[in-house]
Structures are given as C-alpha cells and as structure tokens.
Amino acid sequence: MIITAIIVTAILIGGFVYYIFYQQHQMSDMEELFALEKASLTDEYEELSLQYEGYKFSVGNDSLVALLTTEQMRVQRLMEELRTVKSTNARRINELKRELESLRNIMRGYVAQIDSLNTENEKLKTENRQVTQRYHQATSVAAQLTKEKEKLTERVNLASRLDATAIQVTPLTSKGKTSKRISNTTQLMVQFTVARNITAPIGEKALYVRIMKPDDDILRKPNSGVFPFENREIAYSMMRTVEYDGEEAQVVMYWDVEEYLSPGPYRVDIFADGNMIGRKSFSLEK
C-alpha cells in the first residue's frame, strides 16, 4: 500500500507539473499573439494618422482642416497609449481596436465631405473658366469697339479740320509794291484760302500765323500773345478772326517790318482750332 501510495503520489505530481508546464506554454503563446496584434494595431493607427495628414493638405476648407486636425490628434493620443499598454492587457487592446474602427467610420464621413467639396470646387473652377473666357471675349469686343470708335473719331476730326491752301507771302515796299530787296521791304503780305469744308463747325475762327526767321526765331510784336497747340502754349506773329460758314474764305494779313530781317529762308505756319492747317516756305534776298 505504501508503494501504491508512492506511485499514485508520483503520478499526481507528474500530472501537476505537466499541467503547469502546459499552462505556461499556452500563456507564452497568448502573449506572443497579443504582441503581434498590438504591433498590427499600432501600424493601423499610424496609417490612419498619415491619412488624416494627407487629407489636411488636399482640403482648402479651413473648418474641415481644423476638424481633421482634431481627429488626427485623437488618433495620435490613442496610438501613444497603445504603445505603452502591456501586451497582456487584452481588454484594453480590444477597446483600442474598437476605437480604431470608430475612428475609421469618422474618417469615411470626412472623406465623403472632401469628395463633395472637391466635386463642388471642380464645378466652380469650370464655371470660373467659362466666366473668365466670356469676360475676355467681352473685353476683346469692347477693346475692338473702342479702337473702331477712336478711328472713326479720328476720321471725323480729320474730315472736319480746316485746310489753308494757295498760301503766298509777298514782301511789299512802303508804296505797296512788290519788294525785290530786304532793305526796301516794309511789310510782309500773307494771303491764303481757307478751303471749303461742310463737315467743319461753322462760326468764328481764330486764325494764327507764325513767321519763322532763318534762325528759327519767331517774328512777333511786344504785345502779341500765345495760343494752345498740342498741350502747350506757343507764340504767334499775327492773328485774325473770321466768320467761317463752310465755304471758301479768302484771308489776307500784313506784317509791319519794324525789326532787322536777315536774308535767307523763312517759313509761314498757319493754325486754327488747335491744328496746323497750312505751311509755306519763302526766301528774302538782299
């Protein structure tokens, strides 16, 4: 009986040792499995965080970017907790797994919003391109119309501009005869015709004559004034006001020679309405 008791006791002890060894082996396998699951879960959290980061840069909506940032920070906090939790803490690991699924559902909602915004943005971009194209077309048409209007205005202005023709400058003696020499010249007679122009405005016209000497100085009297021409004021030699009715008008003006006249080439320029309407060169001999 003692031997039997010893054998039974040995069998019981052996069974207990085997059970303990088996349990330890099972626990080791479970810990290894939990460690692998924890590592996989950590990778999934990191992937989700990177997805949030990528969507933040692809969205132009500030409010949505702020929401994505908040959710990304939540993912990173849970990921840090997962890194510190023990592999044997199966309950918390399972809770973090459920949290991950919840975060993925939230991400799907944001992705739907982002897709909707991108679709709307593409629609707005298309409409903006169409509006811009129509604006450029309208601007081009307006510029063409403005150019045509300017050309038409220029033609009208040219058509309505007066023209001085048959310009003659005759040196006269004190007796009113043509002078052959400068020393005998007491007057310069300037005569011309304002041509017929039915498109020109009728009424009083101020006609200005400038006599240029060989040194390009202007013959002028102390009391003579200036008139506007090409955004500046220029001096004149003689001025006369005539009543213009659109038909030809003969004009004669006299310059009294009271200064020294040098021999050489001279020039007469005639102006009206801010335009030069005629020019004539002549010479005075000794």
Order of alpha helices (4+ residues) and beta strands (2+ residues): alpha-alpha-alpha-beta-beta-beta-beta-beta-beta-beta-beta-beta
